[in-house]
Amino acid sequence: MTVPLAVGLTGGIGSGKSVVAEAFAKRGVPIVDADALAHELSRPGEAGYRAIVERFGSAFVGASGELDRVALRRRAFGDERARHELEALLHPLIRARAEREVARWTAPYGIVVVPLLLERGGLRERIARVLVVDCSEDEQVKRVRMRSGLTEAEVRAIMATQLSRAARLEAADDVIDNTGPPGRIAPQVEGLDLRYRILARGST
């Protein structure tokens, strides 16, 4: 049985991972997104939701019964122990579900989007190549503030829990430069798509 090539897409917060993943998806590439899986697993009735409420309490549950994700994120990034506990609850569940989805791929290769791929490992042993989405740290802060309403200090606190830009680039097999306008992404993805299809043929 042929095992599809798994490319791990990662990058710092606000680097543009979702935009790059969408560009690959438009080319017919299957995508598994760890953040999306985390969101699914922490919905009411899911194992992650139950584990979070049991550990952190009903104070992090909103009136609708959904998790108050903003409050939970602030707790996690304001308290290192709480962040590690939250990761310990969710990461094994995310990994198990991601591996099930990857096992269903029929394409020659696919993308696994894992923000903390280099920091926490997790799915790293399943990944054949590491693709880093890169932009300046100031651009990261700007983008996250625009989309989330977090303060600059809160964004930089999150960034401080992640690898430095230099360390990510050193660990990368491939890099997409997302510093400029969005139109620069598609040509870079096109080139990598061709490369990965060739590599996938060679790995069978």
Helices and strands as residue ranges (DSSP letters): E 5-10, H 17-25, E 31-33, H 34-41, H 47-56, G 58-60, H 69-78, H 80-103, E 109-113, H 117-120, G 122-126, E 129-134, H 137-148, H 152-160, H 165-171, E 174-177, G 182-184, H 185-203
